[in-house]
């Protein structure tokens, strides 16, 4: 058996490594001072030693949610018979332990947990060695990694820096590795975890046994300067190449100075240095190769190599094992924030890894992907280039260390070629070698290479899943809670939209809007056909400036008398809607579910204008921060009971809402199965009581709601008198049990230009535990609110979906079918609605100020 690897071994290293350990595991003597020592880093880690071999670990610091616990160690080494026990309380979900001395950890004892069932993350950028007497036994998942930082949404927990732990909530999404050299992970002992097991390092060698209760084991090698994203249990970890909104210059996790005081050792250096006297079944030969003494095989393992020879879940190459390496058929981009803006620039900056060109034996001109032009290194992607009929072939070339293991531990086949439908031929690459290319299809490669770096690599589904995970993590981080997160693919989304079409006869398009520095990426997914990608040539700054001008023009009382909003509304329509309009028309789309980037979640999308019509006149609209967070199960609300509550009087500092009594009365007139409570009866306790007595699918709250900058505790819903329910306590209402299909907040306001306020508004349905929410971006006048709400509930008894009902209500106001006459409202579909708070005049409600603030959040169906 032989392994392919680069042959370079530094001459001085050949001398320094000149020794051989006899075959078979041999114990000589452990490190001189093997112990667990807390770091003086402000995290507050405590280590108690009731005897010479027991290390009880307590203390540490928590995130703001209280569920993530962070420890810091100067040293984490164990001799045979030593026991390190993390003692926690049951509320802890994740433990993150960093070792920051710059020395690798050598573990020959037992690592365990007491008091809870948390996941354990052990981070040492210098590397970790588990000797043959090492044991790890944890009730959750176990991650051993040489990463320098762990990502939570837009924030990082860095091994070598002080960190603001308050925002490090929820489940981590990625690991970042040193730009110099990622430390090695060697495992020759026994690892047992009830959930997932992952070994992530620069070079990873696992000759010991691994048992995962979730049947999910990942061994991933990262050569350095990479970000590895964490997938859900059972899915592979993929190499993250950077995506829009996930990283930014100010949030860059790794800088050269982070590891300037030490250089991680290569695997041979590690085994012949700090771990020289550790009992393992691994030996280092004179030439720097590593010998597996249990089998007598010799392999050359260099940075970026991963090898598993020990049993996994009871067998060699056992089920649930994913072996991933950094050397992939297509080059990976370094994990740096300054992403290239063009293919030409990208090709110039790709690091050499000898990956060969995509074969060009295609019929030129058969397929000319729009917008995909320029040279990608020496790969020509111009029109009429190497796209068309035939097989999509990859020249194997020199891929670096590449050892795909079969189910019985044998080496996998050599790289082969893709068939006409995107499948791999008889000599296909195994799943362990594909990582980025696992779901690749020839048609996916032809979409466009400028949709973030992921789409340059040609894996559309991976890009979607990354985007969904990033935006889900933003909500998780803001709300301080973990949210169930399922992988997303274009196929699963097509199936979802197809089911909705069958149930509602509605054709929905899901639109992702991603802002970049010099362009805006638009992705459209419908119930049929491949995903659609289009690019608008304006960047983040221009789009957000126009969005701000639109909001100002609509809400400014001075500008409200005319059409000052039209310039910005038409600009945004040209940039965000016009590029995809032909495809929407061709597929007869009637509903848009928009998943927008930061800064566009408080945009009044309904007010966009194409010069002829508002966007809401063309489509029913909904907005979601993430499809992963959307409960898309359809339930008709045509006859659903309503619980309507509200207040017209408020404490000092909040304006009265004199139209609320008439609002509740009008809703009750529209639907007989409506129960109303006003003022003194509008309390949190009464709401909970009524939910227990009559769990109505629709909950209407006519009251002030404020989405403010900062943490969720700053945002609130106002109840009677001084009683407020802050956003972080919204789950106390238990609106998910039984589920509320629709939550309506008729008098909300969202702070403009603040990302956290946007997250509060966009995440309202998620935090409340409801399928859909209808809320306003700004305070609308009494007549505007009453007009829209009365017409919305009338349409809800007719329209098949919530977003269609909202659209019809907004169109009735635009077209003058609902308007102000005298001291009340009149509608072509009903008699007048008196509103004593109105002055005695007549007027139109067609201006976007009156109707564009109202947004359907979550499921639009």
N, C-alpha and C positions, 0 to 999 in steps of 0.2 A: 504494500500500500504506500502510495506517495502522495505528497501534498505540494501544490504549487505555491510558491512564495518568493518574494524578492530575496536575493542571495547576499545582499550587502550586510556585512558584519564589521564593525569598526575594528581596526587592527588592535588598538589598545584594549578593546573589550575582549578580544580573543584571549589575551594574556590574563586579564583580570578574572575571566570566567573559567580559567583552566582547572577545572576539577570535575569529578563525576561521582554521583552518589550511587551506591550499589543498588541492584534491582531489588524492588520490594520496599514497602514503607519502613523507615528506620527512624527511631527517636534518639536524638543525641542530647541536646539540652536546649531549653527554651530561652527566650530573651532574658537578659539579666534582670530587668525590672518590669516584668509583664504585669500591668495593672490598669485599672480604669481611673483616670484622673480628670476631674471636671476642669473646664477652662474658665479663666477669669475674664469672661466676655460679656457680663451683664445679663445672661440668660437665667442665672440662678440655679444651675444644676447642682444637685447635692449627691454625694456618694458616701454611703455608710458601710463600714466593714465590721459586721458582728464577729467575723472570724477571718483567718488569713485567706480563705478561698471564696468568700461571699462578698459581692459588690451589690448593694441595694441602691438603686438609682431613683431619686425623687426630685422634687422641685421643678425647675424649668419655668418657661414662660409660655403663656397661651395667646392665641389670636383673639380678636374681639368677640368672636362667636363662642369662644371657650372650648371648642371641639378639637382644635389643633394644638399640640404641645411641642415646644421646641427645646432641645437640649444642646449644650456645647461641651466638647471634651478636648482636653489637651492631648490625651492619650487614651486609646481604647485597645488594650492587649489583654489576652487571657491565656494562662497556662493550663495544661491538662488538670481537670478537677475544679478549676475556677468556675464560678457561676455569676453572671451579670443579670440582675433581675430589674426590669423596668416596672416600678410600682405606680399604678395610675388609678383613677376613679373611672367608673363605667361611662361617664359622659365623653371621655376622650375618644376620638375617632382615628386620629393619625398622630404618630410620634415621629418627629424629624430630629435626628441626632447627627450633628456635624463634628468631625474631627479635624482640627485646624492647625495642627502643629507642623504639617509638611512631611511627617513621617508616616509610612504605611502602617496599617493596623494588622497585627498578627494574632489571630484568634484560634486557640486550641481548646477552649472550654465551652461552656453552655451559655447561650444568650436566650433569655426567656422573658415572659411578661406575667404580671400578677395584678388582679383587680379589674381588668377590662378586656376587651377583645379588639383593640385598636390595630391598625396597620403600622408596621415599623419600617422606617426609612433610615438606613445607615449610609452616611455620606462621608467619604474620605477621598479627596482629589489625588492623594499620593498613592492610593491603592489599598486593597484589602486582601488578606490571605486567610482562608479557612483551612487549617491543617486537618490531618486525618482524624484527630480526636475532637474536632470542633463539632458542636451541635447548635442548631438554631431551631427553636420550637415556639411559634407564635400563633395566636388564635385568628389573626387577620391575614393580611398580605405581608410579604417581606420583600423589600428592595435593598440590595447592596449595590452601591454605585460609586464611581470615582468622579461624579459630576461636581462641578463647582457651584451650581446654583439650581434651585427648584422654582418653577414658575407657578404663580397663582393668578390667573387672569392677566392683568397688566403689571403685576408686581412680582418681585423675586425675593427668595430667601437665599442669601449668598453665604457660602461657607466662610469667606475671609473678610466679611464686612459686618458692621452693625446694620441691623434691619429694623424697619418699622413693622412690627408683627400684626398691627391692628387689622390690616387689610388682607392678611394671608389666611383667608378662610376657605372652606370647602376642600375639594379634592384637587391635588396638584395636577397640572396639565402637561408639564414638560420638564426635562433636565437639560441644562446647558453645560458643555464640556470645555475645558481649557483650550485656548488657541495654540498652546505650545504642544502638549502631549497629554492625553488622558491616561490616568493611572490604570494599572491592571487589576483585574479581579481573578483570584485563583480560589477554586473551591474543591477541596478533597475530603470534606467531612460529610455531615448529614444535615440537610435543611428540610424542615417540616413546617408547612403553613396551611391553615384551613382555607385560605383564599389563594391569590396569585403569588408566584415567586418570580422575581426578575433580577438578573445579574447584568449590570450595565457598566462597561468600562472600555478602556482603550484597547486592551487585549483581554479576552475572557477565556479561561480554561477551566472546565468543570469535569473533574474525574470522580467526584463524590456522588452521593445519592441525593435526589430532590423529590419531595412528595408534596404535591399541591392538591388540597381538597377541592379546589375549583377546576382541577385538570387544566391549569393554565400556567405554563412555565415559559419565560422569555429569557434568552441569552443573547445579548446584543453587544457588538463591538463597535466602538466609535473612535476613529483615528484622531479626532480632536477638532476643535472649532466647529462643533455641530450642536444642534438642538434636537433632542429625541423627545417626541411627544408621547404622552401616556394615553393609551386607548383603554376602553372598557375591558373587563375581564373576558378572556377568551379571544380577544382580538390581538393582532400583532402590534408591536410598537413600531412606528414608522419614523424615518428620519425627517425631521421638520426642516424645511428649507426657507422658512419665513413666509408669512402671509400678511395681507393687509390688516392693520389694526391690532395685530398680535404683539408687535414690538415696535419701539420707537427709539430714537437716539437717546432720549433721556432715561429710557428704561432698559438700555442694553445691559444684559446680565453679566457679561464677562469683559473685562478690559485686560490688556497685557500686564498691568501692575498687579492684578489679582493673584498671580502665581509667580511674581518676580523673585520671591525669596527662596524658592525651591524648584527643582526640575523633577517631575515625576519619573520614576525609574521604568525602564523597559521590563518586560516579563523576565528575561534572563537575569537582568540586574537585580530584580526583586527577589528571585529565587536564590540567587547566589550571594545576596547581601543580607537584608533584614530577616528573610525567611530561610536562610541557609541551614539553620539547625532545626527547622520545623519538620516533623514527620509528614511526608507526603508520598504519593506514588509518582512523583515528577522529578526528573533530574535534568541538569543543565550540562551539555557536552562541551568539549573544548572549542568547538566551532560556533558556539552560541545557540545551537539547536536545543530543543527540549525533548527529553525522552520520557515516554509514558511507561513507567517501569512495570506496570501490571500486565502490559501487552507486549512490551519490548519494541514498540514502534517509536520512531524518531520523527519529529515534525519541526518545521521552521515557522514559528509564530512571531509575527511582527505586529506593530500597531495596526489596528483595524481588523484583526483576525479573531474569530471565535470558534471554539471547538468544544463539543460535548461528547464525552465517552462514557460517563457514568450513568447509572440507571435513573430514569425519570419516571415517577409514578409506577415503579416496580419493574421497568424493563428498559433496556438500552434503546435510545431513540424513542422513548415512550410517547403515548398519545398526549396531545396538548402542548407539545414542545415546539417553540418557534426559535430558530437560530438565525439571527440577523447580523449582517456585516456591513461595514461602511463602504466596501468596494462594490459598487453596483454598476450595471451596464451603462447607465447614463450618469454623467458627472453630477455631484451634489454641490450646491452653493454653500460657502461658509455662512455660519449663522451671524451675519452682520446686519445692522439696521439700514444701511444705505443701499437699498435694493436698486438694481439697474432699471432704467426706464425704457430700454429698448433691447431688442434681440442683438443688435450689433454690439452694444455695450456689454451685454451679458456674455456673448461669445468671447469677447476680449478678456473678461475677468474670470472665466471658468478655470479652476485649478486643474493641472494636467493629471489624469489618472489612467491614460492610455485606453480609455473606452473608445471603441471604434465608431465610425459613422454609421448612421442608418443606411442600409443598402439602398442603392438608387436604381435597382432594376425594375422600375415601374414605368407605366405608360405616361409619359410627361403630358401635362395638360388635362388629364382626366379629372383631377380634383384640384382646385385652386382655392384653398381656404382664405376667406377675406381677412385682410389686415395682417396676415402672417407673412411678412417680407423681411428681407435683410439676411445677412449671413450669420449663422450661429456657429462661431468658430469657423471651421472649414465645412460646415454643413449648410447647404444652400436651401433656404426655405422660401425662395421667391416664387411667384406665380409660374405654374408649369414646371415646378421643381420635382423632387422625388416623391410625388404623391400620385396615386392612381390605382389601377388594378394590380393584382398580383399579391405576393406575400410580403409582409413587412419583416425584413430580416435584420438581425443584429450579428455583426461580425464578432465572434467571441473575443478576439484580441487577447491582451494581457490584463485580466481583471484584478490582479492582485490576489491576496489569499482568499480562496473561495472554496469552502468545503461543505456543500449541501449534504446533509445526512439523511438517509432513508429511514423507514420505520424500524429497521433492524440494525441501524448504526452504519450502514454501508454508505460509501460515497455516492452522491447523486450524479446524474448524467451531465454532460457538457451543455453549454448554452446552445439553443437551437434557433428556430424561426417561428414567426407568427403566421398562422394560416389566414385565408381571405376574410374570415369573420373575426379575426383578432385572437383566435385560440393558438396555443402553442402546439407545435408539431410533435412527432415521435421523440425527438431529442430535446424535449422541453426542459427549461430550468425548473428545479424544485421550488416549492413555496418559500423555503428558507432563503433562497437566493434572490427572490423577486422583490420582496418588501415594497418598494415604490411601484412595482409593475404588476402587482398581484391581480388587479382587475383591469389591466390595460386592454384597450381595444383599438384597432387601427383607426376607427372613426374618431375616437377620443383625441388621438394625437392631432387630428386635423382641425380641431376646434379653433384654437388660437393660442399662441404662446405668451401672450402678454397679460393673462389673467393671473397675476401674481406668479411667483417663482414655481409654485407647485404645478401650474398648468403649463409652464415651459417644459416640465418633465413629462407631460402628456397624460397624467392620471387625473381625470376630471373628478371622479368620485372621491379620491383622496383629498382633493382641494375642497370639495363641498363639506366633507366630514371635518376637515380642519377648521374651516370657517365656522361651521355650526358649533364645534367645541369651543372655539375662541369666544364667540359671542355668548354662548351659554355660560362660560366661565366668568365673563364680565358681570352677568346677572348674579351668579353664585357669589362672587367676591363682594358685590355691592350689598346683597341681602344677607351675607354671612351664613349661608346654608348650602348643603350639598343637594344637588338635583340629579335625579336619574337621567342618564345620558346614553342614548342609543346611537349606534353608528348610522350615518345618513348616506344614502347613495342616490344617484339619479333614478335608478330603477325603483327603489322604495318610494321615492317621492312621486314618480309617475303612477305607481299603484295606488297611493293615497289619493291623488287627484282624480284618478279613474273611478275609485269608489265613490267619491263625492259627486262626480258627474252622474253616476248611476242613481244616487239617492236624491239629488236635488235638481237634476237637469241643468246644472250650472257648469260652465266651462271656466275653470280657474287657472291662472298662471301664477306661479311663484317667482318673484323677482328679487334677486339679491343685488344690492347696490353697495359697491365697495369704493371708497375714496382713496386715491393715491396722490402722490405729490403733483404729478403732471398729467394725470388721466383719471377717468372714472370707469370702473369695470361694471358691466351689467350682465347678469346671468339669468336666463329665463328657463324655467322647467314647466312643462305642461303634461297633460295626461297621455300624450302620444309624441313620438319622435324623440330625437336626441336633444340634449340641452343646447340652448342657444347662447352664444356669447357675442356681445358687442362692446365696443369701447368708445367712450366719449372723450374728446381731446381736451377737456378742461379738468384741472386738478382740484384738490381738496379746498384750497383757499378760495378759489373763484366760486365753487359751488356753495360753500358755507356762507360766503359773503352775500350771494344772491338769496339764499334761504333767509338770512337775517333781514335783508331788505324787504322780502315778501311779508314776513311777520310784522315788521314795523309798519309797512304800508297798509296792511289790513287792520291792525289794531289801533293805530293812531287816530284819535277822533277828528283831527284836522283833515287828515288825508282820506277819511272814510267816505266823504261826500262824492268822490269821483272814482276814477279807475286808475289811480296811481299804482296800484298793485300789479297792473297788467305787464309792465316791462319785466319785472322779476319773475312773474308767473310764467310768462312765455319763454324766458331764458331757461328756467329750470325744466320746462316741458321739452324744449329742444335738446337739452343735455341728458335728461334722465328717461324720457319716454319716447321721443321721436326715433332714436336709433333702433328700438325694438318694435315700433308700431306696425310695420308691415307683417311681421311674424304673428303679432297678436291678432291682427285682422284676418290673416290667412287661416288661423285656427278658431276664429269666431269666439275669442275670449270675451267673457262678460264680467269677470271678477279678477281683481289683482290682489294677491296677498304679498305685501312688500316687506322685505326684511332688510332694513337700511343700516348703514354704518353710523358710527357716532357722529352727532351733529345734525342728523336728518331724522331722528326719532321724534323730534318735536316740530317737524315740518308739517304745515297743513297741506298734505298731498292733494286733497280734494280740490284745492284752489288753483292747481297748475292749469295752464291754459294754452291751447294750441293755436290761438288766433280766432277760433270759431266756437269752441266749447271748453268748459271746465273739464278737468279730468273725471270728476264724479258724474258728469253727463255722459261720459263714454263708458265708464266701468263702475261697478261696485268695488269698494276699497276696504282693505283690512291691513293692519300692521302687526308684525310680530318681531320680537327681538331675536327669536330663534325658532325654527320649526321644531327642534328638539323639545322646546318648552310648550308646544301647542298641542292640546288635546283635541284631535281632529274628529273624534267620534260624533256623528251627526245625530241630533235630536231636534225634531220640529217643535217650535214654540208657538204655533198658531193658536193653541187653546191652553197654553200653560198658565197656571195661577201666578199672581204677582204679590209680593210683599213690598209695599211702598211706604217709606218712612222719610221724615224730613223735619226741618225747622225753619221758621220765618224770622225768628228773633235770636240774636247772638250777643255774647258779652262784648265789652268795649274792645275796639280794634278790628272787629269784623262787621262788615256791612250787613244790614238786614236783607232778607230775601222775601219781599212781600208777595211775590207770585207763587210761592211754594204751596200754600193751601189750595189754590186753583189748579196747580200742577198735579197734586195728588188726586184732587177731585176729578180732573179730566181723565187721568189714567183709569180711575175706577169706572168712569162712564164708558170708556172704550172697552174694558174687559170686566165682566161681571165678577170673575173670580179674583178680585183684588181686595186685599186687606190693607188699610192705611192707618198710620200713627203719626201724629203731629206734635211738635214742641215737647211738652213735658213727657210724653210717651216715647219720645225718640231718645232712648238710652241704649247703651251697650247691653245691659242686662235684659231689657225687653226684647232687643233684637235676638239674643240668644234663646230666650224663652219662646218667642214666636217661631224660630227655626225648629225648635223641638216639637212644638205643637203642630205646625204646618210648614214642612220644608218646601216652600215654593221654589220652582226652578228659576224664577226671575226675582232679583232683589234690586229695588230702586231706592237710592239714597239721594234726596234733594237737600244738599247741604254743601258747605264749604269743604273743599279738598285742596290741600297745598302740597305740591311736589317741589321741595326746596333743595338748594345745594347741600353737599355734605352727606352725612350718614343717614340711613333710613329713619332714625329716631327724630330727625328734623322735619320729616314730612308727616302729614297727618290727615285724618278725616274728623271733622268737628261734629260732635253730638250735642245734645241739649246742655245748656248752661256752660259750665267750664270743662265738660268731659270731652277729651280728645283720645282718639285711637291712633297712635303713631304707626308708621308703615311697618316697623319691625315687629309690631304686635298683631298685625292683621290676621295672622294664622290663628290667633286665639278665638276668632269667630267660628272656626271649623266649617267654613263654607264649602269645603270639599267632602263633607260627610253629613248628610248626603250632598252630592255635588250641585252647586249653583251653575246653571247653564249660562246665565247672563247677569253681570253686575253692572248697574248703571249709576254713575256719579255725575249729576247734571250741573254741578257748579264748581269745576276744578280750575286750577291754574298751575302752570308749570314754569319754573324759572327758565328764562331764555339763555342759551349759551352755556349751560352747565351740564356736563356729562352725567353726573350723578342724579341730577333732577330728571334728566331724560331717562336714565335707567329706572328710576322710581316709577315714572309714568309708563314706560314700555313694559316694565316688569309687573305692573299692577295685577294682571290676571294670574301670573305665576305666584306672586306672594299671597294673593287672596285665596288661591286654590280653586279658582273658577275657570271654566272653559273660555269665556269671553268677557270682555269689559267694554263698556261704552263710556268714554270720559271726554272732558273738554280740555283743550290746551290753554285757554284763557277764559276769564270770566266774561260770559255773554250776557247781554241785557235781558231783563225779564221777558220782554216780548219775543226775543229770539229763542230763548230757552224753552218757553212755553209752546211756541209754534213748532219747534223741532220735535219736542218730546210728544206732544199730542199727535202729531202726524206720524211719528215713528211707531208708536204703539198701534195706531190704526193700520199701518202698513205691515206690522209684524203679524197681524192676523191674516194677511193675504200673501205676502212674499214668502218664498221658500227658505230664505236664509236671513240672518241678522244683517249682513252687509247690504243685501238687496233692499231690505226695509229701510235702512239708514239712507241709502242712495235715493230711494223714492221720496223720503221726507225732505232731503236736501234739494232735490229737483223741484219739489212742490214750492219751496221757498224761492228758488232761483227763477222759476217760471211765473211766479205771482199767484199760484193757486192757493197759497196760504199767505195772508198779508194783514197789515194793521188797518182797521177801519174804525174810526171814532175812538172809543175807549176800550176796544177789545180786538180780538182776532177773528178773522173770518176765513172760512175754507170752502172751497167748491164742493167738498164732500160732506160737510156738516154745517150746522148752524153756528152763529157767532159765539165766541168764548169771551165773556166779560173779564176785564182786567183793570180794576179800579186804580191801580198804581200808574196806569198809562195816562199821559195827557190826551186830551180830546183832539186827535189828529189822524191823518191817514198817511200811509207810506208803505214802501216796498221793503221786503226783507231779503232782496236778491243779493245784496252785497255779501262777500265772503265772511265778513265779520260775524254775521248772524248764524252761519251754518258750518263754516269750514273748520271751526275749532273742534267739532265733535268727531272722534276717531274710534273706530272699532279695533280693539286690541285682542290678540290671541286668535282664536278660531273665528274666521269670518262667516262660518256656516251655521 
